[in-house]
């Protein structure tokens, strides 16, 4: 189970890298829903078993709910989560353009915790409250200064830490997306270094953060080959992409004939399994190896199933 395996790795910083459409964002959203403390409008935590997140795991009979109640009851809805989505940085062309996009990212992130404005005990002065409101409001006409961007997430994590009296669980999606954006040559190194410094300041040097999970497409210090999918740590690789053995149970939901299932699985493997697990750089070489095993893009398989269903309906 992805959530338990990630948690039991017991690493303060975990980086998951995989190719496009390998369910990185979907899995990260599930992690967020599992760990996040749900609060009311006044910021007061509500009972976990009456939340929509709880019902998601319960109603869909997810394995972590059905088969691991001890872990589920100990950790579900028990952590302040800071979720950051870097997708708005896709396509940035200059340093100033990046700062404008950060305004959008910060506004989206702070909006998830708007309830903090109702928690009187965390505001020492009106200045901090005004600062929170300035991050919360989004205006494309207003540019943030570099230090505003650099300190924004740390500021929010400090408020979450103070309100819940617990270390913050940071989740960052597409943390390296700016690395593949068409930034002009003059600004490129500055843009990449600035984004790296923002992330490092939050997840490695903030006393408010307990652990962090980030997802991206590139391994640090290395450009991933177009045909490779890299996932760290070892035990997490099986949750990204679909192996040939996982295809048939999925296809049975769409196809009734065994022969048709076999033919469809063979076609999908031949067409969509151009990715392989690559573990040569893993730190933990003691885990069972999946290196060289072929996997299919989750999105591609889903699109195949959806199109097949539409063809059958018509």
C-alpha positions in Angstrom: 0.0 0.0 0.0 1.6 3.2 -1.2 0.7 5.4 1.8 1.9 3.0 4.4 5.1 2.1 2.5 5.9 5.8 2.0 5.3 6.5 5.7 7.3 3.5 6.9 10.3 4.5 4.8 10.7 7.1 7.7 12.6 9.6 5.6 12.3 13.3 6.2 12.5 14.0 2.4 11.2 11.7 -0.3 11.5 12.3 -4.0 9.3 10.4 -6.5 10.2 10.8 -10.2 8.4 9.2 -13.0 7.4 9.9 -16.6 4.2 11.9 -17.6 0.8 10.3 -16.9 2.1 7.8 -14.3 -0.4 8.9 -11.7 2.0 11.0 -9.7 -0.5 13.8 -9.1 -3.4 11.3 -8.4 -1.3 9.4 -5.8 -0.1 12.6 -4.2 -3.7 13.8 -3.9 -4.6 10.5 -2.2 -1.7 11.0 0.2 -3.0 14.5 1.0 -6.6 13.2 1.6 -5.3 10.5 3.9 -3.0 12.5 6.2 -4.8 15.9 6.2 -6.5 17.2 9.3 -10.0 18.3 8.3 -11.3 21.4 10.1 -14.4 23.5 10.1 -14.6 27.2 9.1 -13.2 28.2 12.5 -10.2 25.9 12.1 -11.4 23.4 14.7 -10.6 19.8 13.8 -13.7 17.7 13.1 -14.0 13.9 13.8 -12.1 12.1 11.1 -14.8 9.4 10.6 -17.4 12.0 9.4 -15.3 13.6 6.8 -15.5 13.3 3.0 -11.9 12.0 3.0 -12.9 9.2 5.4 -15.8 8.2 3.2 -13.6 8.1 0.2 -11.4 5.4 1.7 -14.4 3.6 3.3 -16.9 3.6 0.4 -14.3 2.5 -2.1 -13.0 -0.2 0.2 -9.4 0.8 -0.3 -6.9 -1.7 1.0 -5.4 0.6 3.6 -8.9 1.0 5.2 -9.9 -2.7 4.8 -6.7 -4.5 5.7 -4.6 -2.2 7.9 -6.9 -0.7 10.4 -4.2 -0.1 13.0 -2.1 2.1 10.7 -5.3 3.7 9.3 -6.7 4.7 12.7 -3.3 5.9 13.9 -2.5 8.2 11.0 -5.6 9.1 9.0 -6.5 12.8 9.3 -3.8 13.3 11.9 -1.4 15.8 10.3 -1.3 19.4 9.1 -0.6 19.1 5.3 0.9 21.9 3.1 0.1 20.9 -0.5 1.9 22.9 -3.3 1.2 22.4 -7.0 3.8 23.8 -9.3 1.9 23.3 -12.5 1.4 27.0 -13.0 5.2 27.3 -13.6 4.9 25.2 -16.7 5.8 27.5 -19.7 7.5 30.3 -17.8 9.8 32.2 -20.1 11.7 34.6 -17.8 12.5 35.3 -14.1 9.8 38.0 -13.9 7.3 35.7 -15.5 8.1 33.1 -12.8 7.5 35.5 -10.0 4.1 36.4 -11.4 3.2 32.7 -11.6 4.3 32.2 -8.0 1.6 34.7 -7.0 -0.9 32.2 -8.4 0.8 29.3 -6.7 0.9 31.0 -3.3 -2.7 32.2 -3.6 -3.8 28.6 -4.3 -1.8 27.2 -1.4 -2.9 29.8 1.1 -6.5 29.4 0.1 -6.5 25.8 1.3 -5.9 27.3 4.8 -8.1 30.3 4.8 -9.7 29.1 8.1 -6.5 30.3 9.9 -7.8 33.8 9.7 -10.5 32.7 12.2 -7.9 31.3 14.7 -7.2 34.3 17.0 -4.5 32.5 19.0 -1.9 32.3 16.2 -1.9 36.0 15.4 0.7 37.9 17.4 0.2 41.2 15.5 -1.9 42.7 12.8 1.1 42.7 10.4 1.2 38.9 10.2 -2.5 38.8 9.6 -2.2 41.4 6.8 0.7 39.4 5.3 -1.4 36.3 5.2 -4.2 38.1 3.5 -1.8 39.5 0.9 -0.6 36.0 0.0 -4.2 34.8 -0.1 -5.4 37.4 -2.6 -4.6 36.8 -6.2 -4.2 39.6 -8.7 -2.3 39.2 -12.0 -1.4 42.9 -11.8 0.5 42.5 -8.6 4.0 41.0 -8.6 5.6 39.5 -5.6 9.2 40.4 -4.6 11.7 37.6 -4.5 11.8 37.6 -0.7 8.0 37.4 -0.5 8.1 34.3 -2.6 11.1 32.8 -0.8 9.4 33.2 2.6 5.8 32.5 1.7 5.6 28.8 2.3 7.8 28.9 5.4 5.4 31.6 6.8 2.4 29.3 6.1 4.1 26.3 7.6 4.9 28.3 10.8 1.2 29.2 11.2 0.1 25.5 10.7 2.7 24.4 13.1 1.5 26.9 15.7 -2.2 26.1 15.2 -2.0 22.3 15.3 1.1 22.0 17.5 2.4 19.4 15.1 5.1 19.3 12.4 3.8 19.9 8.9 3.7 17.3 6.2 4.7 19.0 2.9 3.6 17.7 -0.5 4.9 19.3 -3.7 3.6 18.2 -7.1 5.7 18.8 -10.2 8.5 20.4 -8.2 10.8 20.3 -11.2 8.4 21.4 -13.9 10.3 24.7 -14.5 13.3 22.6 -15.6 11.5 21.7 -18.8 9.9 25.1 -19.4 11.1 27.3 -22.3 12.9 29.9 -20.1 15.1 32.2 -22.1 18.8 31.4 -21.9 19.7 34.6 -20.0 17.4 33.8 -17.1 17.4 30.0 -17.1 20.0 29.3 -14.5 18.6 32.0 -12.2 15.0 30.6 -12.5 16.1 27.0 -11.7 18.3 28.0 -8.8 15.6 30.3 -7.3 12.9 27.5 -7.4 15.4 25.1 -5.9 16.2 27.6 -3.1 12.5 28.0 -2.3 12.0 24.3 -2.1 15.2 23.7 -0.1 14.4 26.5 2.4 11.0 24.9 3.1 11.7 21.2 3.2 15.3 21.1 4.4 15.8 24.1 6.6 12.4 24.8 8.1 11.9 23.8 11.8 8.2 23.5 11.2 8.3 20.7 8.6 8.4 17.1 9.7 8.6 15.4 6.4 8.1 16.1 2.7 7.2 14.1 -0.4 7.8 15.7 -3.8 7.0 14.5 -7.3 8.6 15.3 -10.6 9.8 14.1 -13.9 13.6 14.5 -13.5 16.0 13.0 -11.0 18.1 15.5 -9.2 21.3 16.1 -11.2 20.3 13.9 -14.0 18.1 14.2 -17.1 15.8 11.2 -17.2 15.9 9.3 -20.5 12.7 9.6 -22.5 12.0 5.9 -22.2 12.8 5.6 -18.5 10.7 5.9 -15.3 12.6 6.5 -12.1 10.9 6.1 -8.7 12.5 6.4 -5.3 12.6 4.6 -2.9 12.6 1.0 -4.2 9.4 -0.1 -2.4 7.4 2.6 -4.1 8.1 1.8 -7.7 5.2 -0.7 -8.0 2.7 2.1 -7.4 3.6 4.0 -10.6 2.7 2.6 -14.0 0.8 -0.6 -14.7 2.7 -3.9 -15.2 1.4 -6.5 -17.6 0.1 -8.6 -14.7 -2.0 -5.7 -13.5 -3.7 -5.1 -16.9 -5.9 -8.2 -17.0 -7.9 -7.5 -13.8 -8.4 -3.9 -15.0 -9.5 -5.0 -18.5 -12.0 -7.5 -17.1 -14.0 -4.4 -15.9 -14.5 -3.4 -19.6 -14.3 -6.7 -21.5 -16.2 -9.9 -20.8 -14.5 -12.4 -23.2 -11.2 -14.0 -21.9 -9.8 -14.1 -25.4 -10.6 -10.4 -25.9 -8.9 -9.6 -22.6 -5.8 -11.5 -23.7 -5.7 -9.7 -27.1 -6.2 -6.3 -25.5 -3.5 -6.9 -22.9 -1.0 -8.0 -25.6 -1.9 -4.9 -27.7 -1.5 -2.5 -24.7 1.9 -4.0 -23.7 3.1 -3.8 -27.3 1.9 -0.2 -27.7 2.2 1.5 -24.3 4.9 -0.3 -22.4 7.9 1.7 -23.6 8.9 2.5 -20.0 11.1 0.5 -17.7 12.0 0.8 -14.0 15.5 2.1 -13.6 17.1 1.5 -10.1 20.8 2.0 -10.8 20.9 5.1 -8.6 18.7 3.9 -5.7 20.2 4.3 -2.3 18.6 1.2 -0.8 19.9 -1.8 -2.8 18.5 -4.3 -0.3 14.9 -4.0 -1.5 13.5 -6.4 -4.1 14.5 -5.2 -7.5 12.0 -4.3 -10.3 14.7 -3.0 -12.6 14.1 -3.7 -16.2 10.4 -4.6 -15.7 8.2 -2.9 -18.3 5.3 -0.7 -17.2 2.6 1.2 -19.1 1.5 4.7 -18.7 -1.7 4.7 -16.5 -3.3 7.5 -18.5 -2.7 5.6 -21.8 -4.3 2.5 -20.5 -7.3 4.4 -19.2 -7.7 6.2 -22.5 -7.7 2.8 -24.3 -10.4 1.5 -21.9 -12.5 4.6 -22.3 -12.3 4.6 -26.1 -13.1 0.9 -26.2 -16.2 1.4 -24.0 -17.4 4.3 -26.3 -16.9 2.1 -29.4 -19.0 -0.7 -27.8 -21.8 1.7 -26.8 -22.0 3.1 -30.4 
